[in-house]
Amino acid sequence: VPLHWFGFGYAALVASGGITGYVKARSVPSLAAGLLFGSLAGLGAYQLSQDPRNVWVFLATSGTLAGIMGKRFYHSGKFMPAGLIAGAILLMAAKVGVSVFNRPHYQS
């Protein structure tokens, strides 16, 4: 399965998490953050579909969100939603990292 399909699924997970936060708790910041980070992850996945070496938007989005959600999970100790999203981020970052390092490098 191409890497960008995992990226689109990850983007949908992040966006749906923001929507769920809004529906359950009327949290506008959750909605805004979920849609923002989900959109950026979707953009990163799209860029991966065009050029598999273009991982920077995806990694920057994932790194920022990992920091935010990891901190929330650490302080709350609750798996949902912060632990789930932090775990998904770590899996995606590992998948992207492995694909980048396993790709043959060409010299000009």
Secondary structure as UniProt FT lines:
FT   HELIX           3..25
FT   HELIX           28..50
FT   TURN            52..53
FT   HELIX           56..76
FT   HELIX           79..83
FT   HELIX           84..102
//
